Amino acid sequence: MSVFPAQWHWPTVPVMGVLAAGFYLTALAGANWASAHDLLTLGGLAVPAGACIAGMVFIARDALHETLGSRGVLVAIGGGTALSAIVASPRIAVASAAAFAVSELADSWLYRRWRSRRRAVAIAGSNLAGLLVDSAVFVPFAFGSWALLPGQLAGKAAATAVVCVVLALWSWRREVAS
């Protein structure tokens, strides 16, 4: 016997949606924490360490679209913003919130428009747009100048490319096994 009235309908959340949300929140908070703490050198560019993690955030958001839909994505963006405020410096947290308010919404809109054509095109195209918009907003707010923009773009692009290759290989392997 349930303690809740029969007319209450609890939403069922797919396990993959919970995993995608957990990955998204962890990657977003980790990226903002790392941005405040470390700089890497990549091919002579100064790269905020968080940029290498942030490239994975876009892929995780696409997984959220597939598992939890647009509402789930918006809830995750809000949760990620709140979590970033806890783990990052105020300057990084505000820069991240501003960048995500613009880039995630643009990225999500593009992904929704393109995913019915080809999922790979939707992922690559929307992530590229999100990466560019996010970096253009985040870098000047977070670091007070545009100097780290090339490194930010390179780090995010490299991380996104690695994840896209892994996903493509995994998808190809599943198709071959079927």
FISEBA-299761 format. One record per residue (C-alpha): x, y, z; residue number from 1; residue in three letters. Coordinates in nm, 3 decimals. Example, Ala and Ser with C-alpha at 12.3 -4.5 7.8 and 13.67 -1.06 7.14 Angstrom:
2
<node><xx>1.230</xx><yy>-0.450</yy><zz>0.780</zz><num>1</num><residuo>ALA</residuo></node>
<node><xx>1.367</xx><yy>-0.106</yy><zz>0.714</zz><num>2</num><residuo>SER</residuo></node>
This chain:
178
<node><xx>0.000</xx><yy>0.000</yy><zz>0.000</zz><num>1</num><residuo>MET</residuo></node>
<node><xx>0.141</xx><yy>0.339</yy><zz>-0.099</zz><num>2</num><residuo>SER</residuo></node>
<node><xx>0.145</xx><yy>0.633</yy><zz>0.139</zz><num>3</num><residuo>VAL</residuo></node>
<node><xx>0.079</xx><yy>0.861</yy><zz>-0.157</zz><num>4</num><residuo>PHE</residuo></node>
<node><xx>-0.269</xx><yy>0.917</yy><zz>-0.303</zz><num>5</num><residuo>PRO</residuo></node>
<node><xx>-0.346</xx><yy>0.711</yy><zz>-0.614</zz><num>6</num><residuo>ALA</residuo></node>
<node><xx>-0.402</xx><yy>1.025</yy><zz>-0.825</zz><num>7</num><residuo>GLN</residuo></node>
<node><xx>-0.040</xx><yy>1.138</yy><zz>-0.775</zz><num>8</num><residuo>TRP</residuo></node>
<node><xx>0.164</xx><yy>1.047</yy><zz>-1.078</zz><num>9</num><residuo>HIS</residuo></node>
<node><xx>0.535</xx><yy>1.047</yy><zz>-1.022</zz><num>10</num><residuo>TRP</residuo></node>
<node><xx>0.741</xx><yy>1.106</yy><zz>-1.334</zz><num>11</num><residuo>PRO</residuo></node>
<node><xx>0.957</xx><yy>0.819</yy><zz>-1.442</zz><num>12</num><residuo>THR</residuo></node>
<node><xx>1.306</xx><yy>0.923</yy><zz>-1.538</zz><num>13</num><residuo>VAL</residuo></node>
<node><xx>1.506</xx><yy>0.688</yy><zz>-1.760</zz><num>14</num><residuo>PRO</residuo></node>
<node><xx>1.826</xx><yy>0.554</yy><zz>-1.609</zz><num>15</num><residuo>VAL</residuo></node>
<node><xx>2.025</xx><yy>0.691</yy><zz>-1.904</zz><num>16</num><residuo>MET</residuo></node>
<node><xx>1.874</xx><yy>1.035</yy><zz>-1.836</zz><num>17</num><residuo>GLY</residuo></node>
<node><xx>1.994</xx><yy>1.023</yy><zz>-1.477</zz><num>18</num><residuo>VAL</residuo></node>
<node><xx>2.341</xx><yy>0.916</yy><zz>-1.593</zz><num>19</num><residuo>LEU</residuo></node>
<node><xx>2.352</xx><yy>1.190</yy><zz>-1.858</zz><num>20</num><residuo>ALA</residuo></node>
<node><xx>2.240</xx><yy>1.451</yy><zz>-1.602</zz><num>21</num><residuo>ALA</residuo></node>
<node><xx>2.504</xx><yy>1.335</yy><zz>-1.356</zz><num>22</num><residuo>GLY</residuo></node>
<node><xx>2.774</xx><yy>1.351</yy><zz>-1.622</zz><num>23</num><residuo>PHE</residuo></node>
<node><xx>2.655</xx><yy>1.692</yy><zz>-1.737</zz><num>24</num><residuo>TYR</residuo></node>
<node><xx>2.653</xx><yy>1.840</yy><zz>-1.385</zz><num>25</num><residuo>LEU</residuo></node>
<node><xx>2.989</xx><yy>1.686</yy><zz>-1.297</zz><num>26</num><residuo>THR</residuo></node>
<node><xx>3.153</xx><yy>1.805</yy><zz>-1.619</zz><num>27</num><residuo>ALA</residuo></node>
<node><xx>3.010</xx><yy>2.156</yy><zz>-1.589</zz><num>28</num><residuo>LEU</residuo></node>
<node><xx>3.111</xx><yy>2.201</yy><zz>-1.225</zz><num>29</num><residuo>ALA</residuo></node>
<node><xx>3.450</xx><yy>2.041</yy><zz>-1.294</zz><num>30</num><residuo>GLY</residuo></node>
<node><xx>3.513</xx><yy>2.269</yy><zz>-1.590</zz><num>31</num><residuo>ALA</residuo></node>
<node><xx>3.436</xx><yy>2.580</yy><zz>-1.387</zz><num>32</num><residuo>ASN</residuo></node>
<node><xx>3.646</xx><yy>2.465</yy><zz>-1.091</zz><num>33</num><residuo>TRP</residuo></node>
<node><xx>3.941</xx><yy>2.380</yy><zz>-1.322</zz><num>34</num><residuo>ALA</residuo></node>
<node><xx>3.911</xx><yy>2.714</yy><zz>-1.506</zz><num>35</num><residuo>SER</residuo></node>
<node><xx>3.974</xx><yy>2.892</yy><zz>-1.179</zz><num>36</num><residuo>ALA</residuo></node>
<node><xx>4.276</xx><yy>2.679</yy><zz>-1.088</zz><num>37</num><residuo>HIS</residuo></node>
<node><xx>4.492</xx><yy>2.571</yy><zz>-1.380</zz><num>38</num><residuo>ASP</residuo></node>
<node><xx>4.630</xx><yy>2.681</yy><zz>-1.716</zz><num>39</num><residuo>LEU</residuo></node>
<node><xx>4.766</xx><yy>2.425</yy><zz>-1.959</zz><num>40</num><residuo>LEU</residuo></node>
<node><xx>4.986</xx><yy>2.473</yy><zz>-2.263</zz><num>41</num><residuo>THR</residuo></node>
<node><xx>4.860</xx><yy>2.319</yy><zz>-2.585</zz><num>42</num><residuo>LEU</residuo></node>
<node><xx>5.066</xx><yy>2.382</yy><zz>-2.897</zz><num>43</num><residuo>GLY</residuo></node>
<node><xx>5.197</xx><yy>2.707</yy><zz>-2.752</zz><num>44</num><residuo>GLY</residuo></node>
<node><xx>4.850</xx><yy>2.828</yy><zz>-2.649</zz><num>45</num><residuo>LEU</residuo></node>
<node><xx>4.755</xx><yy>2.902</yy><zz>-2.290</zz><num>46</num><residuo>ALA</residuo></node>
<node><xx>4.445</xx><yy>2.692</yy><zz>-2.230</zz><num>47</num><residuo>VAL</residuo></node>
<node><xx>4.229</xx><yy>2.723</yy><zz>-1.919</zz><num>48</num><residuo>PRO</residuo></node>
<node><xx>4.211</xx><yy>2.364</yy><zz>-1.790</zz><num>49</num><residuo>ALA</residuo></node>
<node><xx>3.835</xx><yy>2.387</yy><zz>-1.766</zz><num>50</num><residuo>GLY</residuo></node>
<node><xx>3.811</xx><yy>2.431</yy><zz>-2.143</zz><num>51</num><residuo>ALA</residuo></node>
<node><xx>3.925</xx><yy>2.071</yy><zz>-2.192</zz><num>52</num><residuo>CYS</residuo></node>
<node><xx>3.643</xx><yy>1.951</yy><zz>-1.969</zz><num>53</num><residuo>ILE</residuo></node>
<node><xx>3.386</xx><yy>2.199</yy><zz>-2.102</zz><num>54</num><residuo>ALA</residuo></node>
<node><xx>3.400</xx><yy>2.041</yy><zz>-2.446</zz><num>55</num><residuo>GLY</residuo></node>
<node><xx>3.237</xx><yy>1.734</yy><zz>-2.293</zz><num>56</num><residuo>MET</residuo></node>
<node><xx>2.953</xx><yy>1.940</yy><zz>-2.146</zz><num>57</num><residuo>VAL</residuo></node>
<node><xx>2.804</xx><yy>1.999</yy><zz>-2.491</zz><num>58</num><residuo>PHE</residuo></node>
<node><xx>2.795</xx><yy>1.626</yy><zz>-2.570</zz><num>59</num><residuo>ILE</residuo></node>
<node><xx>2.640</xx><yy>1.552</yy><zz>-2.231</zz><num>60</num><residuo>ALA</residuo></node>
<node><xx>2.371</xx><yy>1.812</yy><zz>-2.301</zz><num>61</num><residuo>ARG</residuo></node>
<node><xx>2.290</xx><yy>1.639</yy><zz>-2.629</zz><num>62</num><residuo>ASP</residuo></node>
<node><xx>2.250</xx><yy>1.311</yy><zz>-2.436</zz><num>63</num><residuo>ALA</residuo></node>
<node><xx>2.012</xx><yy>1.495</yy><zz>-2.203</zz><num>64</num><residuo>LEU</residuo></node>
<node><xx>1.804</xx><yy>1.603</yy><zz>-2.504</zz><num>65</num><residuo>HIS</residuo></node>
<node><xx>1.773</xx><yy>1.243</yy><zz>-2.612</zz><num>66</num><residuo>GLU</residuo></node>
<node><xx>1.687</xx><yy>1.105</yy><zz>-2.268</zz><num>67</num><residuo>THR</residuo></node>
<node><xx>1.506</xx><yy>1.381</yy><zz>-2.077</zz><num>68</num><residuo>LEU</residuo></node>
<node><xx>1.394</xx><yy>1.626</yy><zz>-2.347</zz><num>69</num><residuo>GLY</residuo></node>
<node><xx>1.403</xx><yy>2.005</yy><zz>-2.349</zz><num>70</num><residuo>SER</residuo></node>
<node><xx>1.266</xx><yy>2.043</yy><zz>-1.996</zz><num>71</num><residuo>ARG</residuo></node>
<node><xx>1.534</xx><yy>1.812</yy><zz>-1.861</zz><num>72</num><residuo>GLY</residuo></node>
<node><xx>1.801</xx><yy>2.018</yy><zz>-2.038</zz><num>73</num><residuo>VAL</residuo></node>
<node><xx>1.668</xx><yy>2.343</yy><zz>-1.890</zz><num>74</num><residuo>LEU</residuo></node>
<node><xx>1.658</xx><yy>2.191</yy><zz>-1.540</zz><num>75</num><residuo>VAL</residuo></node>
<node><xx>2.015</xx><yy>2.064</yy><zz>-1.584</zz><num>76</num><residuo>ALA</residuo></node>
<node><xx>2.137</xx><yy>2.406</yy><zz>-1.704</zz><num>77</num><residuo>ILE</residuo></node>
<node><xx>1.984</xx><yy>2.564</yy><zz>-1.392</zz><num>78</num><residuo>GLY</residuo></node>
<node><xx>2.134</xx><yy>2.296</yy><zz>-1.168</zz><num>79</num><residuo>GLY</residuo></node>
<node><xx>2.473</xx><yy>2.329</yy><zz>-1.334</zz><num>80</num><residuo>GLY</residuo></node>
<node><xx>2.469</xx><yy>2.704</yy><zz>-1.286</zz><num>81</num><residuo>THR</residuo></node>
<node><xx>2.386</xx><yy>2.666</yy><zz>-0.916</zz><num>82</num><residuo>ALA</residuo></node>
<node><xx>2.652</xx><yy>2.399</yy><zz>-0.870</zz><num>83</num><residuo>LEU</residuo></node>
<node><xx>2.911</xx><yy>2.617</yy><zz>-1.043</zz><num>84</num><residuo>SER</residuo></node>
<node><xx>2.835</xx><yy>2.897</yy><zz>-0.799</zz><num>85</num><residuo>ALA</residuo></node>
<node><xx>2.931</xx><yy>2.659</yy><zz>-0.519</zz><num>86</num><residuo>ILE</residuo></node>
<node><xx>3.256</xx><yy>2.518</yy><zz>-0.663</zz><num>87</num><residuo>VAL</residuo></node>
<node><xx>3.401</xx><yy>2.813</yy><zz>-0.858</zz><num>88</num><residuo>ALA</residuo></node>
<node><xx>3.505</xx><yy>3.165</yy><zz>-0.777</zz><num>89</num><residuo>SER</residuo></node>
<node><xx>3.227</xx><yy>3.424</yy><zz>-0.807</zz><num>90</num><residuo>PRO</residuo></node>
<node><xx>3.384</xx><yy>3.569</yy><zz>-1.122</zz><num>91</num><residuo>ARG</residuo></node>
<node><xx>3.405</xx><yy>3.228</yy><zz>-1.292</zz><num>92</num><residuo>ILE</residuo></node>
<node><xx>3.054</xx><yy>3.133</yy><zz>-1.177</zz><num>93</num><residuo>ALA</residuo></node>
<node><xx>2.898</xx><yy>3.454</yy><zz>-1.312</zz><num>94</num><residuo>VAL</residuo></node>
<node><xx>3.093</xx><yy>3.425</yy><zz>-1.639</zz><num>95</num><residuo>ALA</residuo></node>
<node><xx>2.982</xx><yy>3.065</yy><zz>-1.672</zz><num>96</num><residuo>SER</residuo></node>
<node><xx>2.619</xx><yy>3.149</yy><zz>-1.601</zz><num>97</num><residuo>ALA</residuo></node>
<node><xx>2.623</xx><yy>3.427</yy><zz>-1.860</zz><num>98</num><residuo>ALA</residuo></node>
<node><xx>2.797</xx><yy>3.209</yy><zz>-2.118</zz><num>99</num><residuo>ALA</residuo></node>
<node><xx>2.565</xx><yy>2.916</yy><zz>-2.061</zz><num>100</num><residuo>PHE</residuo></node>
<node><xx>2.254</xx><yy>3.131</yy><zz>-2.068</zz><num>101</num><residuo>ALA</residuo></node>
<node><xx>2.344</xx><yy>3.228</yy><zz>-2.424</zz><num>102</num><residuo>VAL</residuo></node>
<node><xx>2.540</xx><yy>2.933</yy><zz>-2.563</zz><num>103</num><residuo>SER</residuo></node>
<node><xx>2.341</xx><yy>2.644</yy><zz>-2.421</zz><num>104</num><residuo>GLU</residuo></node>
<node><xx>2.014</xx><yy>2.789</yy><zz>-2.542</zz><num>105</num><residuo>LEU</residuo></node>
<node><xx>2.160</xx><yy>2.854</yy><zz>-2.891</zz><num>106</num><residuo>ALA</residuo></node>
<node><xx>2.322</xx><yy>2.509</yy><zz>-2.896</zz><num>107</num><residuo>ASP</residuo></node>
<node><xx>2.002</xx><yy>2.339</yy><zz>-2.777</zz><num>108</num><residuo>SER</residuo></node>
<node><xx>1.791</xx><yy>2.523</yy><zz>-3.035</zz><num>109</num><residuo>TRP</residuo></node>
<node><xx>2.023</xx><yy>2.419</yy><zz>-3.318</zz><num>110</num><residuo>LEU</residuo></node>
<node><xx>2.040</xx><yy>2.060</yy><zz>-3.196</zz><num>111</num><residuo>TYR</residuo></node>
<node><xx>1.661</xx><yy>2.030</yy><zz>-3.184</zz><num>112</num><residuo>ARG</residuo></node>
<node><xx>1.632</xx><yy>2.175</yy><zz>-3.536</zz><num>113</num><residuo>ARG</residuo></node>
<node><xx>1.897</xx><yy>1.949</yy><zz>-3.691</zz><num>114</num><residuo>TRP</residuo></node>
<node><xx>1.862</xx><yy>1.619</yy><zz>-3.505</zz><num>115</num><residuo>ARG</residuo></node>
<node><xx>1.581</xx><yy>1.491</yy><zz>-3.728</zz><num>116</num><residuo>SER</residuo></node>
<node><xx>1.812</xx><yy>1.508</yy><zz>-4.031</zz><num>117</num><residuo>ARG</residuo></node>
<node><xx>2.129</xx><yy>1.343</yy><zz>-3.904</zz><num>118</num><residuo>ARG</residuo></node>
<node><xx>2.223</xx><yy>1.310</yy><zz>-3.541</zz><num>119</num><residuo>ARG</residuo></node>
<node><xx>2.598</xx><yy>1.338</yy><zz>-3.612</zz><num>120</num><residuo>ALA</residuo></node>
<node><xx>2.544</xx><yy>1.666</yy><zz>-3.798</zz><num>121</num><residuo>VAL</residuo></node>
<node><xx>2.324</xx><yy>1.795</yy><zz>-3.515</zz><num>122</num><residuo>ALA</residuo></node>
<node><xx>2.586</xx><yy>1.709</yy><zz>-3.254</zz><num>123</num><residuo>ILE</residuo></node>
<node><xx>2.881</xx><yy>1.851</yy><zz>-3.447</zz><num>124</num><residuo>ALA</residuo></node>
<node><xx>2.706</xx><yy>2.166</yy><zz>-3.573</zz><num>125</num><residuo>GLY</residuo></node>
<node><xx>2.530</xx><yy>2.260</yy><zz>-3.252</zz><num>126</num><residuo>SER</residuo></node>
<node><xx>2.839</xx><yy>2.189</yy><zz>-3.042</zz><num>127</num><residuo>ASN</residuo></node>
<node><xx>3.055</xx><yy>2.404</yy><zz>-3.268</zz><num>128</num><residuo>LEU</residuo></node>
<node><xx>2.811</xx><yy>2.693</yy><zz>-3.241</zz><num>129</num><residuo>ALA</residuo></node>
<node><xx>2.781</xx><yy>2.648</yy><zz>-2.865</zz><num>130</num><residuo>GLY</residuo></node>
<node><xx>3.159</xx><yy>2.628</yy><zz>-2.826</zz><num>131</num><residuo>LEU</residuo></node>
<node><xx>3.210</xx><yy>2.955</yy><zz>-3.015</zz><num>132</num><residuo>LEU</residuo></node>
<node><xx>2.936</xx><yy>3.147</yy><zz>-2.837</zz><num>133</num><residuo>VAL</residuo></node>
<node><xx>3.029</xx><yy>3.010</yy><zz>-2.494</zz><num>134</num><residuo>ASP</residuo></node>
<node><xx>3.395</xx><yy>3.102</yy><zz>-2.534</zz><num>135</num><residuo>SER</residuo></node>
<node><xx>3.322</xx><yy>3.449</yy><zz>-2.672</zz><num>136</num><residuo>ALA</residuo></node>
<node><xx>3.106</xx><yy>3.527</yy><zz>-2.367</zz><num>137</num><residuo>VAL</residuo></node>
<node><xx>3.299</xx><yy>3.335</yy><zz>-2.099</zz><num>138</num><residuo>PHE</residuo></node>
<node><xx>3.661</xx><yy>3.440</yy><zz>-2.161</zz><num>139</num><residuo>VAL</residuo></node>
<node><xx>3.630</xx><yy>3.820</yy><zz>-2.129</zz><num>140</num><residuo>PRO</residuo></node>
<node><xx>3.403</xx><yy>3.793</yy><zz>-1.822</zz><num>141</num><residuo>PHE</residuo></node>
<node><xx>3.607</xx><yy>3.523</yy><zz>-1.647</zz><num>142</num><residuo>ALA</residuo></node>
<node><xx>3.958</xx><yy>3.646</yy><zz>-1.722</zz><num>143</num><residuo>PHE</residuo></node>
<node><xx>3.912</xx><yy>4.015</yy><zz>-1.794</zz><num>144</num><residuo>GLY</residuo></node>
<node><xx>4.060</xx><yy>4.001</yy><zz>-2.145</zz><num>145</num><residuo>SER</residuo></node>
<node><xx>4.038</xx><yy>3.817</yy><zz>-2.476</zz><num>146</num><residuo>TRP</residuo></node>
<node><xx>4.394</xx><yy>3.678</yy><zz>-2.444</zz><num>147</num><residuo>ALA</residuo></node>
<node><xx>4.287</xx><yy>3.325</yy><zz>-2.353</zz><num>148</num><residuo>LEU</residuo></node>
<node><xx>4.021</xx><yy>3.297</yy><zz>-2.627</zz><num>149</num><residuo>LEU</residuo></node>
<node><xx>4.237</xx><yy>3.101</yy><zz>-2.876</zz><num>150</num><residuo>PRO</residuo></node>
<node><xx>4.337</xx><yy>2.852</yy><zz>-2.607</zz><num>151</num><residuo>GLY</residuo></node>
<node><xx>3.982</xx><yy>2.826</yy><zz>-2.479</zz><num>152</num><residuo>GLN</residuo></node>
<node><xx>3.857</xx><yy>2.746</yy><zz>-2.829</zz><num>153</num><residuo>LEU</residuo></node>
<node><xx>4.137</xx><yy>2.494</yy><zz>-2.891</zz><num>154</num><residuo>ALA</residuo></node>
<node><xx>4.080</xx><yy>2.315</yy><zz>-2.561</zz><num>155</num><residuo>GLY</residuo></node>
<node><xx>3.705</xx><yy>2.288</yy><zz>-2.610</zz><num>156</num><residuo>LYS</residuo></node>
<node><xx>3.741</xx><yy>2.182</yy><zz>-2.973</zz><num>157</num><residuo>ALA</residuo></node>
<node><xx>3.993</xx><yy>1.911</yy><zz>-2.882</zz><num>158</num><residuo>ALA</residuo></node>
<node><xx>3.775</xx><yy>1.773</yy><zz>-2.602</zz><num>159</num><residuo>ALA</residuo></node>
<node><xx>3.465</xx><yy>1.781</yy><zz>-2.821</zz><num>160</num><residuo>THR</residuo></node>
<node><xx>3.648</xx><yy>1.608</yy><zz>-3.107</zz><num>161</num><residuo>ALA</residuo></node>
<node><xx>3.773</xx><yy>1.329</yy><zz>-2.880</zz><num>162</num><residuo>VAL</residuo></node>
<node><xx>3.425</xx><yy>1.265</yy><zz>-2.742</zz><num>163</num><residuo>VAL</residuo></node>
<node><xx>3.271</xx><yy>1.276</yy><zz>-3.092</zz><num>164</num><residuo>CYS</residuo></node>
<node><xx>3.525</xx><yy>1.019</yy><zz>-3.220</zz><num>165</num><residuo>VAL</residuo></node>
<node><xx>3.460</xx><yy>0.791</yy><zz>-2.923</zz><num>166</num><residuo>VAL</residuo></node>
<node><xx>3.083</xx><yy>0.818</yy><zz>-2.974</zz><num>167</num><residuo>LEU</residuo></node>
<node><xx>3.117</xx><yy>0.752</yy><zz>-3.349</zz><num>168</num><residuo>ALA</residuo></node>
<node><xx>3.329</xx><yy>0.442</yy><zz>-3.286</zz><num>169</num><residuo>LEU</residuo></node>
<node><xx>3.089</xx><yy>0.318</yy><zz>-3.021</zz><num>170</num><residuo>TRP</residuo></node>
<node><xx>2.792</xx><yy>0.372</yy><zz>-3.254</zz><num>171</num><residuo>SER</residuo></node>
<node><xx>2.971</xx><yy>0.201</yy><zz>-3.541</zz><num>172</num><residuo>TRP</residuo></node>
<node><xx>3.060</xx><yy>-0.095</yy><zz>-3.317</zz><num>173</num><residuo>ARG</residuo></node>
<node><xx>2.696</xx><yy>-0.131</yy><zz>-3.211</zz><num>174</num><residuo>ARG</residuo></node>
<node><xx>2.581</xx><yy>-0.125</yy><zz>-3.575</zz><num>175</num><residuo>GLU</residuo></node>
<node><xx>2.837</xx><yy>-0.388</yy><zz>-3.677</zz><num>176</num><residuo>VAL</residuo></node>
<node><xx>2.740</xx><yy>-0.612</yy><zz>-3.383</zz><num>177</num><residuo>ALA</residuo></node>
<node><xx>2.369</xx><yy>-0.593</yy><zz>-3.474</zz><num>178</num><residuo>SER</residuo></node>
